[in-house]
Amino acid sequence: MPNSVQSQLLDSVPDGVFTVDAEWRITTFNRSAERITGIHREEALGRRCCDVFRASICESACAVKQTLATGRPVVNKVVYIVDASGQRLPIGVSAAVLKDSRGRVIGGVESFRDLRVVEELQRQARAQDSCSGLIGRSARMRELFELLPVVAASDSTVLIEGASGTGKELVARAIHAHSPRRTHPFLAVNCAALPDTLLESELFGYKAGAFTDAKKDKPGRFALAQGGTILLDEIGDISAALQTRLLRVLQERVYEPLGSVVAVKADVRVIAATNKDLRQLAQEGRFREDLFYRIHVVRLELPRLRDRREDIPLLTEQFIARFNRLQGRDIAGVSEGVIARLMEHDFPGNVRELENAIEHAFVLCRGALIEECHLPPHLRAAESEQGTRLPRGLTLAAMEELLLRDALRRHGGNRAAAARELGINTSTLFRKIKALKLDRIGKGDRNP
């Protein structure tokens, strides 16, 4: 084929295409490559590809280098390059080996596709799956997203219950951000972090001379949050004496700083959070029942991460984007094996544990993709030390089957309950169960 015809064909292709010789110097560069990168063909020809593209994988995981080393083509690998204007943009690259008529390797060819439109669509999709920093597309999280604006519009006291690491403070901040009080302060106090005497002065403040070291007046958190919202985190850990003082604040909307006999009006919305069962504590006499009902006006329960596994890929993507921004990195994502490990783990530390795992991987990962070897040791334990192992190549169908199995097991085979949790119609669940032969899940068959 004449070179002119070959050039015309390459220029008609919508994807960027370039070839390199054995020394990594660019020998062809089509029009789409010019358009996507903003680099003129004349400027690119003869230069080393890493100097032209400045891509995230050039040094550690070059697609052409990988296909030359393995003899296998690379298909649709997502990376980032820097264009002529210095803008960072996402592309999907594919690479293959170039051989001469005798079958000898003489270089490589790479095609790439502009993914900015795809990335924007993904951003819009993520926006639909989030609310003020909270992320999720599971049925439980969507129910929470629907409730938050309604709860925020009122001025009622809210009790947020959930295990450690489920995002109770994020929910409290979201309520404040959507409330009429959003222009005033939001303050969070960890009630378990301070001894009782210090916590009382922290909340209500003190007057000069209230105790030996009180040289001047100090406002408490209720005073600093005036007009806004205060979060009393881990409220189940406060003492009986402090429970009594807090009850007065909620009943009469006034408090007295330590050393003062003058009541101060508390124009503050109170949100309480706990990882304990306050109703059980009240029944056992370890938490004032009247205080429990005062803070139990509106109750929100946050699910554990293992009860919303379908959100794990979305959360992982969010954490990768955040750490890329914070650390100036351009890691493209995680491998299928990593997603498999994350999806099968029970996450006793919930979302916080997942975030820490991704941050750990960022420290170890020097390439463009997080692999299993970059995960914390407890997440890359030997197969024999873990439960049922997912296949390394986790397809969409396999992930769907995993979620169905998990929901049916948790609800003891109750299909209506499982369908509600998954956010699908019961008839749809019946069809999927029949297609996947999951009839016995949750009904005594623990290892189908």
C-alpha positions in Angstrom: 0.0 0.0 0.0 1.5 3.4 -1.0 2.5 5.6 2.0 0.1 8.4 0.8 -2.8 6.0 0.8 -1.8 4.6 4.2 -1.5 8.1 5.5 -5.0 9.0 4.2 -6.5 6.0 5.8 -4.9 6.8 9.2 -6.1 10.4 9.0 -9.7 9.2 8.4 -9.7 7.2 11.7 -11.4 9.0 14.6 -9.0 7.6 17.1 -5.5 9.0 17.6 -2.9 6.6 16.1 0.9 6.7 16.2 3.7 4.2 15.6 7.2 4.1 17.1 10.4 2.4 16.0 12.7 0.2 18.1 14.2 3.4 19.8 10.7 4.6 20.8 10.8 7.5 18.3 7.5 8.4 16.6 7.4 7.4 12.9 3.7 8.2 12.1 1.2 10.5 13.8 -2.3 10.9 12.4 -4.7 13.9 12.4 -6.8 12.6 15.2 -3.7 12.4 17.4 -3.0 16.0 16.5 -6.6 17.0 17.4 -6.7 15.2 20.7 -3.2 16.2 22.0 -2.9 19.6 20.4 0.5 18.6 19.1 1.3 19.1 15.4 2.5 16.1 13.4 5.7 17.8 12.4 6.5 18.5 16.1 5.9 14.9 17.1 7.7 12.9 14.3 11.2 11.8 15.3 10.7 12.5 19.0 10.5 9.9 21.7 6.8 9.2 22.6 7.3 9.8 26.3 8.5 13.4 25.5 5.4 14.0 23.4 2.7 12.5 25.6 4.0 12.9 29.2 1.5 10.2 30.1 0.9 8.6 33.5 2.2 5.2 32.3 5.2 6.3 30.2 7.8 5.6 32.9 6.4 2.6 34.7 3.7 0.9 32.5 4.1 2.0 28.9 1.4 0.2 26.8 3.7 -0.3 23.8 6.5 -1.6 26.1 4.1 -4.0 27.8 2.9 -5.4 24.5 6.5 -5.8 23.2 7.5 -7.6 26.4 4.5 -10.0 26.5 3.7 -10.3 22.9 0.1 -9.7 23.8 -1.8 -6.5 22.7 -3.1 -4.0 25.3 -6.8 -3.0 24.8 -8.5 0.1 26.2 -6.3 0.8 29.1 -7.3 4.1 30.8 -4.4 6.6 31.3 -3.9 10.3 31.5 -1.7 12.5 29.2 -0.8 16.2 29.2 -1.8 18.0 26.0 0.0 20.9 24.4 -1.8 23.4 26.6 -0.8 21.6 29.8 -4.2 20.2 30.4 -4.5 16.7 31.9 -6.9 14.6 29.9 -8.0 10.9 30.1 -7.6 8.6 27.1 -8.2 4.9 26.5 -5.1 3.3 24.8 -4.6 0.1 22.9 -1.2 -1.1 21.7 0.2 -3.9 19.4 3.5 -5.0 18.0 4.7 -3.9 14.6 6.6 -6.6 12.5 8.2 -6.5 9.1 7.6 -8.9 6.3 10.0 -11.5 7.9 8.2 -11.4 11.2 10.8 -9.4 13.0 9.7 -6.8 15.6 10.4 -3.3 14.3 8.4 -1.2 16.8 4.9 -0.8 18.0 1.6 0.9 17.2 -0.7 2.6 19.7 -4.2 4.0 19.2 -6.0 6.2 21.8 -9.4 7.6 22.3 -10.4 10.9 24.0 -12.4 10.0 27.1 -13.3 13.5 28.3 -17.0 13.0 27.3 -17.1 9.6 29.0 -15.5 11.1 32.1 -18.0 13.9 32.2 -20.9 11.5 31.9 -19.4 9.5 34.7 -19.1 12.6 36.8 -22.8 13.4 36.2 -23.7 9.8 37.2 -21.6 10.1 40.4 -23.5 13.3 41.2 -26.7 11.4 41.0 -25.3 8.8 43.4 -24.1 11.4 46.0 -25.5 13.9 48.5 -23.2 16.4 50.3 -20.2 14.1 50.3 -22.1 10.9 50.9 -21.7 8.3 48.2 -24.0 5.4 47.3 -26.3 3.9 44.8 -27.6 1.0 47.0 -31.3 1.0 48.1 -30.4 1.9 51.7 -28.3 4.9 50.7 -30.9 6.2 48.2 -33.5 6.0 50.9 -31.2 8.1 53.1 -30.6 10.6 50.3 -34.4 11.1 49.9 -34.8 11.6 53.7 -32.0 14.1 54.2 -33.6 17.2 52.6 -36.8 16.6 54.5 -35.0 16.1 57.9 -32.8 19.1 57.2 -35.8 21.4 56.5 -37.1 20.8 60.1 -35.4 22.0 63.3 -36.0 18.7 65.2 -33.3 16.9 67.1 -31.8 14.0 65.2 -30.3 10.7 66.4 -27.9 9.1 63.9 -27.1 5.5 64.7 -24.5 3.4 63.0 -21.2 1.5 63.5 -17.9 3.2 63.6 -16.7 4.3 60.2 -20.1 4.4 58.5 -20.1 8.2 58.1 -22.3 9.6 60.9 -20.5 13.0 60.9 -20.9 13.2 57.1 -24.6 12.7 57.5 -24.8 15.4 60.2 -22.9 17.8 58.0 -25.2 17.1 55.1 -28.2 17.8 57.3 -26.7 21.1 58.4 -25.7 22.0 54.8 -29.3 21.6 53.6 -30.9 23.3 56.6 -31.9 27.0 57.2 -29.0 27.1 59.7 -26.4 26.5 57.0 -25.0 30.0 57.1 -24.2 29.6 60.8 -21.5 27.3 62.4 -21.5 23.5 62.5 -19.5 22.1 65.4 -18.8 18.5 66.2 -17.8 17.3 69.7 -16.6 13.7 70.4 -18.1 13.0 73.7 -16.0 9.9 74.2 -12.7 11.7 73.7 -12.9 13.9 76.9 -13.3 13.1 80.6 -16.6 14.2 82.1 -15.4 17.4 83.8 -13.6 18.6 80.7 -16.5 17.7 78.4 -18.9 19.8 80.5 -16.8 22.9 80.2 -16.2 22.2 76.5 -19.9 22.1 75.9 -21.1 24.9 78.1 -18.0 27.0 78.7 -17.1 28.7 82.0 -16.8 32.0 83.7 -13.5 33.5 85.1 -12.9 32.1 88.6 -15.0 29.0 88.1 -11.9 27.0 89.0 -8.3 27.6 89.8 -7.0 27.9 86.2 -10.0 29.8 84.9 -8.4 33.2 84.4 -11.0 34.5 81.9 -14.3 33.6 80.4 -14.4 30.9 77.8 -17.4 30.2 75.6 -18.4 26.6 75.1 -19.4 24.8 72.0 -23.1 25.7 72.4 -22.2 29.3 72.5 -19.9 29.0 69.5 -22.5 27.1 67.5 -25.2 29.7 68.2 -27.7 29.9 65.4 -26.1 26.7 63.8 -25.8 23.0 64.5 -23.9 21.0 67.1 -23.1 17.3 66.7 -22.7 15.3 69.9 -20.8 12.3 68.6 -20.7 9.1 70.7 -23.4 10.5 73.0 -23.9 7.0 74.5 -20.6 7.5 76.4 -21.6 10.5 78.5 -22.0 10.2 82.3 -25.4 10.3 84.1 -24.6 13.8 85.5 -23.9 15.2 82.1 -27.0 13.5 80.7 -29.1 15.5 83.2 -27.5 18.8 82.1 -28.0 18.0 78.5 -31.6 17.0 79.1 -32.3 20.5 80.4 -30.7 22.1 77.3 -33.0 20.0 75.1 -36.1 20.6 77.2 -35.8 24.3 78.1 -33.3 25.5 75.4 -31.1 27.1 78.0 -27.8 26.3 79.8 -25.5 27.8 82.5 -21.7 28.1 81.9 -19.7 26.7 84.8 -19.4 29.3 87.6 -22.4 31.2 86.3 -25.9 31.6 87.8 -27.3 33.2 84.6 -29.1 31.0 82.1 -28.0 31.5 78.4 -30.4 30.8 75.6 -29.3 27.9 73.3 -30.4 28.7 69.8 -28.7 25.5 68.4 -30.0 22.5 66.6 -28.7 19.3 68.3 -27.7 16.2 66.3 -26.6 13.2 68.3 -24.7 10.2 67.0 -23.8 6.9 68.5 -22.4 3.5 67.6 -24.3 1.9 70.5 -27.9 0.8 70.9 -29.3 3.6 73.1 -32.7 2.0 73.4 -31.0 -1.1 75.0 -28.9 1.1 77.2 -32.0 3.0 78.4 -33.7 -0.3 79.2 -30.7 -1.4 81.2 -30.7 1.9 83.1 -27.3 3.0 81.7 -28.8 5.9 79.7 -31.6 8.2 80.8 -34.8 7.1 79.2 -36.2 10.7 79.1 -33.0 11.9 77.4 -33.3 9.1 74.9 -36.7 10.1 73.8 -35.6 13.8 73.6 -32.9 13.0 71.1 -34.9 10.2 69.4 -37.3 12.7 67.6 -35.9 11.7 64.2 -33.8 8.6 63.9 -31.5 7.8 61.0 -29.7 4.4 60.8 -26.6 4.1 58.7 -25.9 0.6 57.1 -22.6 -1.2 57.5 -20.5 -1.3 54.4 -21.0 -5.1 54.1 -24.7 -4.5 53.9 -24.2 -2.1 50.9 -21.5 -3.9 48.9 -22.7 -2.6 45.6 -21.4 0.8 46.8 -17.8 -0.4 47.1 -16.7 0.2 43.5 -18.2 3.7 43.6 -16.6 4.6 46.9 -13.2 3.2 45.6 -13.5 5.4 42.6 -14.2 8.4 44.8 -11.2 7.8 47.1 -8.9 7.3 44.1 -10.1 10.7 42.7 -9.5 12.4 46.1 -6.0 11.0 46.6 -5.1 11.8 43.1 -6.0 15.5 43.9 -4.3 15.5 47.3 -1.1 13.8 46.3 -0.7 15.1 42.7 -0.9 11.5 41.3 -2.7 10.2 38.3 -3.6 6.6 39.2 -6.3 5.4 36.8 -8.0 2.9 39.0 -7.8 -0.6 40.5 -7.5 -4.0 38.8 -10.3 -6.6 38.7 -8.5 -8.6 41.3 -8.5 -5.7 43.7 -12.2 -5.2 43.2 -12.7 -8.9 43.9 -10.8 -8.6 47.1 -12.7 -5.5 48.2 -16.1 -7.0 47.4 -15.5 -10.2 49.4 -14.2 -8.4 52.5 -16.6 -7.8 55.4 -15.0 -4.4 56.4 -15.5 -4.3 60.1 -14.1 -0.7 59.9 -16.7 0.1 57.3 -16.1 3.1 54.9 -13.2 4.4 57.0 -11.4 1.0 56.6 -12.0 1.1 52.8 -10.6 4.6 52.6 -7.5 3.7 54.6 -7.0 0.6 52.4 -7.0 2.8 49.2 -4.6 5.3 50.9 -2.3 2.4 51.8 -2.4 1.3 48.2 -1.5 4.8 47.0 1.6 4.7 49.1 2.8 1.5 47.5 1.6 1.9 44.0 4.1 3.4 41.6 2.3 2.6 38.4 -1.0 3.6 36.9 -3.1 0.8 38.3 -3.6 -0.4 41.9 -2.9 -4.2 42.1 -3.6 -6.7 44.8 0.0 -6.5 46.1 -0.6 -2.8 47.0 -3.4 -3.6 49.4 -2.9 -3.9 53.1 -1.8 -7.4 54.2 -5.2 -8.4 55.7 -6.8 -7.7 52.3 -4.3 -9.8 50.4 -4.2 -12.8 52.7 -3.7 -16.3 51.4 -6.8 -17.8 49.8 -7.0 -20.5 52.4 -7.3 -17.8 55.2 -10.4 -16.3 53.6 -13.9 -17.4 52.9 -15.3 -18.1 49.5 -12.9 -16.6 46.9 -14.2 -14.6 44.0 -12.7 -15.3 40.5 -9.9 -12.9 39.6 -11.8 -11.5 36.6 -14.9 -10.1 38.2 -17.5 -9.5 35.4 -20.7 -7.5 35.8 -22.7 -10.7 35.8 -20.4 -12.2 38.5 -20.8 -9.1 40.6 -24.6 -9.2 40.2 -24.6 -12.9 41.3 -22.5 -12.0 44.4 -24.9 -9.3 45.4 -27.9 -11.5 45.0 -26.3 -14.3 47.0 -25.3 -11.9 49.8 -28.7 -10.3 50.0 -30.5 -13.7 50.1 -28.2 -15.0 52.8 -28.6 -12.0 55.0 -32.4 -12.2 54.8 -32.6 -16.0 55.3 -33.9 -16.6 51.8 -36.7 -14.0 52.2 -37.0 -12.8 48.6 -39.3 -9.8 49.3 -36.8 -8.4 51.8 -33.9 -9.1 49.6 -35.6 -7.4 46.6 -36.4 -4.3 48.8 -32.7 -4.1 49.8 -31.5 -4.4 46.3 -34.0 -1.9 45.0 -35.6 -4.2 42.4 -39.0 -5.7 41.9 -39.7 -9.1 43.5 -40.6 -10.5 40.1 -37.2 -9.3 38.7 -35.5 -11.0 41.6 -37.4 -14.3 41.0 -36.3 -14.3 37.4 -32.7 -13.7 38.3 -32.8 -16.4 41.0 -34.2 -18.9 38.5 -31.6 -18.0 35.8 -28.7 -18.3 38.3 -30.2 -21.3 40.1 -30.0 -19.6 43.5 -33.2 -21.2 44.9 -31.6 -22.7 48.0 -29.6 -19.7 49.1 -30.5 -18.7 52.7 -32.5 -21.9 53.2 -29.9 -24.1 54.8 -27.6 -24.3 51.8 -24.6 -22.3 52.8 -22.3 -23.4 50.1 -24.3 -23.9 46.9 
